[in-house]
Amino acid sequence: MRVWTDGTTHLVVSARGLDIHRAGQTTARRELQGSPSGGWPSRHVLAVTSREPLRAWVGQGAAVRRVAQGEEWQVGRPVPAYVLDAVGLSDGRVLACIGPARAPEEGPPRRARLMVLDEEVQDLDGVEEIAIPAATRIRWPGGIWAEGEVPWPEEEDDEEDDEPTLLDALAVACPLRDGAASYDPVTCTLNEHGVALAGAYAGLVVALPAGGGSPDFALRVPTQRDNTEIHAARTPAGVVVVICVERQESAILHLAPDGRVLAHRDKAGKDTLIGLGPPVVQGDRVLVYEAGGGVGGERLHELSLADLKITKSVEGAGKQRGELSVASGAGGAPVVLGLGETASIVERGGRGRVMIKALEPPPPPPPKPLPRTGPARAAGPPSLALAGPGEPRTWVVPAGETLRLKIPFTNHGGPGKGLAIEVSGPGLMAGLVKPERATVGEVEMPLEVRGSMARLELPDFAILPGLLERGPKNSPLPDPAAQQLRLELLGAKAGTGVLTVRLIPLGTPAGRGSVLQGKSLTVTG
């Protein structure tokens, strides 16, 4: 989920589409087509280029499109590149970090480029790349990593098969099996102090003026490839940076342009900060959401910018269920907080009181009635069920080989749109297997472990309604709702544990109508 606000209008883009919220007006939704590609789940992009009328870049990865609001949302041509992240400069231009949608299997790696583009750009020929200056490596002040274990990529490029890390690159295209490009995440923010970009590939943080142009300075912070998220926001004195490893241990730093650490924090009291999200700079304060997992749970922290001392903490808006994002208008305007599946408004009351309230999504449109051309079909919300016990009775795979699971399922309820797949259980948490990909029908997507589970959402997957009647005995009617989930998991290490697979119809309250299959998993040595 990605959010944007100017204080009165709030935009929320997620797998379900684009929502617009205006004060005193009904919320509207525009469904968007296109699915992400790449290794990491592609981050949502929401770059607003104009407010009256609203125009923006919206989407994920190689499926970012131009949208404009007239009498209704109009969806235009896709942007001719893989967009890692972008911000609109509010004058018809976009500052974007872009790369190729396909990656070469051999030869030099293709790095992502930083450019200022016209919002209607049709090709990239002749567009000048913004040169990134030499980056100053900061002196790590402590937290997250033990002394002597701070991960600097140039100190870990010691294996013969490893390509040396390009320390001046925000991201580099890595090829997947199908030739598509995979990137470590890049985040981009804009506030009244300027633009800040952060790339998890080499830990590069780049600061630019608010209108784009030549960078003011560049820094490097530690990073663990494939499992680090880095967020940055400009301040009057430099840049605030949040580093989060595996959505767990986190730290927030205030850095000067020359790399000096002005302040840092990795604990709230005695508790380690867990799952910090992007920071929002408001005057002499910083707001940052802690997704939780520690003693304190989900909390919104207000910190003093001068020393990053926590001055206030309020109970959070809920569990993070995907990409965590924030957006704020100028000055003391409300902050919109996105937690992957839900969004909230953060407002200030009397005496500096901080309040969090849910931003209600619009109700889904009613499903179109199906013509009665055959047997009666179920109505209401979807209700998934296993279409048989599945074979074998237990799952066994040698270490280093691929376990291929087939899980047949059907729907006993009404039609729906969107399906989530979750793989979890002690067998996954113990690292016995590494999920690789899932296939349903003609759709195949990679699986990535985040925390205690691997989760994948297919927002455009059609859940067909179940049957209400059957044919004569021994001649059953074909079940139109019968489907099969195919999973591929790599045996990682020997051991035994339970592995569970859950199928959840999207859009149902609290995941109702889901189905779970769990079996004993054994990985042999």
WOCORLIN-V417334 format. One record per backbone hydrogen bond with DSSP energy under -1.0 kcal/mol. NH is the residue of the N-H (numbers start at 1). CO is the residue of the C=O. If there is no record, write none. Layout:
# WOCORLIN-V417334
nh->NH co->CO
nh->NH co->CO
This chain:
# WOCORLIN-V417334
nh->2 co->13
nh->4 co->11
nh->6 co->9
nh->10 co->21
nh->11 co->4
nh->12 co->19
nh->13 co->2
nh->14 co->17
nh->17 co->14
nh->18 co->30
nh->19 co->12
nh->20 co->28
nh->21 co->10
nh->23 co->8
nh->25 co->22
nh->28 co->20
nh->30 co->18
nh->45 co->59
nh->47 co->57
nh->49 co->55
nh->50 co->55
nh->55 co->50
nh->56 co->67
nh->57 co->47
nh->58 co->65
nh->59 co->45
nh->63 co->60
nh->65 co->58
nh->66 co->77
nh->67 co->56
nh->68 co->74
nh->69 co->54
nh->70 co->72
nh->74 co->68
nh->76 co->66
nh->79 co->64
nh->81 co->79
nh->82 co->99
nh->83 co->61
nh->84 co->97
nh->85 co->97
nh->87 co->95
nh->89 co->93
nh->92 co->49
nh->94 co->117
nh->95 co->87
nh->96 co->115
nh->97 co->85
nh->98 co->113
nh->99 co->82
nh->103 co->179
nh->112 co->171
nh->113 co->98
nh->115 co->96
nh->117 co->94
nh->119 co->92
nh->121 co->118
nh->127 co->124
nh->130 co->114
nh->136 co->218
nh->138 co->220
nh->145 co->143
nh->149 co->146
nh->155 co->152
nh->156 co->153
nh->158 co->156
nh->162 co->159
nh->167 co->165
nh->169 co->166
nh->173 co->110
nh->174 co->182
nh->176 co->180
nh->179 co->176
nh->181 co->101
nh->182 co->174
nh->187 co->198
nh->189 co->196
nh->191 co->194
nh->194 co->191
nh->195 co->208
nh->196 co->189
nh->197 co->206
nh->198 co->187
nh->199 co->204
nh->200 co->185
nh->203 co->199
nh->205 co->219
nh->206 co->197
nh->207 co->217
nh->208 co->195
nh->212 co->209
nh->216 co->207
nh->217 co->207
nh->219 co->205
nh->220 co->136
nh->221 co->203
nh->223 co->151
nh->227 co->224
nh->229 co->244
nh->231 co->242
nh->233 co->240
nh->235 co->238
nh->239 co->255
nh->240 co->233
nh->241 co->253
nh->242 co->231
nh->243 co->251
nh->244 co->229
nh->245 co->249
nh->246 co->227
nh->248 co->245
nh->250 co->273
nh->251 co->243
nh->252 co->265
nh->253 co->241
nh->254 co->263
nh->255 co->239
nh->256 co->260
nh->259 co->256
nh->262 co->254
nh->263 co->254
nh->265 co->252
nh->268 co->271
nh->271 co->268
nh->273 co->266
nh->275 co->248
nh->277 co->289
nh->280 co->287
nh->282 co->285
nh->285 co->282
nh->286 co->303
nh->287 co->280
nh->288 co->301
nh->290 co->299
nh->291 co->275
nh->292 co->274
nh->299 co->290
nh->300 co->314
nh->301 co->288
nh->302 co->312
nh->303 co->286
nh->304 co->309
nh->305 co->284
nh->308 co->304
nh->311 co->302
nh->312 co->302
nh->314 co->300
nh->316 co->298
nh->321 co->339
nh->325 co->338
nh->327 co->336
nh->329 co->334
nh->333 co->330
nh->335 co->346
nh->336 co->327
nh->337 co->344
nh->338 co->325
nh->339 co->342
nh->344 co->337
nh->345 co->357
nh->346 co->335
nh->347 co->355
nh->349 co->353
nh->353 co->350
nh->355 co->347
nh->357 co->345
nh->359 co->343
nh->373 co->371
nh->378 co->466
nh->384 co->513
nh->385 co->410
nh->387 co->408
nh->395 co->520
nh->397 co->522
nh->399 co->524
nh->400 co->491
nh->401 co->398
nh->403 co->489
nh->405 co->487
nh->407 co->485
nh->409 co->483
nh->410 co->385
nh->412 co->383
nh->414 co->381
nh->416 co->463
nh->418 co->461
nh->419 co->458
nh->420 co->504
nh->421 co->456
nh->422 co->502
nh->423 co->454
nh->424 co->500
nh->427 co->498
nh->429 co->425
nh->430 co->426
nh->431 co->428
nh->432 co->427
nh->434 co->490
nh->436 co->488
nh->437 co->488
nh->438 co->445
nh->439 co->486
nh->440 co->443
nh->443 co->440
nh->445 co->438
nh->447 co->436
nh->450 co->453
nh->453 co->450
nh->454 co->423
nh->456 co->421
nh->458 co->419
nh->461 co->458
nh->463 co->416
nh->466 co->413
nh->468 co->376
nh->475 co->472
nh->482 co->479
nh->483 co->409
nh->485 co->407
nh->486 co->439
nh->487 co->405
nh->488 co->437
nh->489 co->403
nh->490 co->434
nh->491 co->401
nh->492 co->432
nh->493 co->432
nh->495 co->523
nh->497 co->521
nh->499 co->519
nh->500 co->424
nh->501 co->517
nh->502 co->422
nh->503 co->515
nh->504 co->420
nh->506 co->418
nh->511 co->508
nh->512 co->509
nh->515 co->503
nh->517 co->501
nh->519 co->499
nh->521 co->497
nh->522 co->395
nh->523 co->495
nh->524 co->397
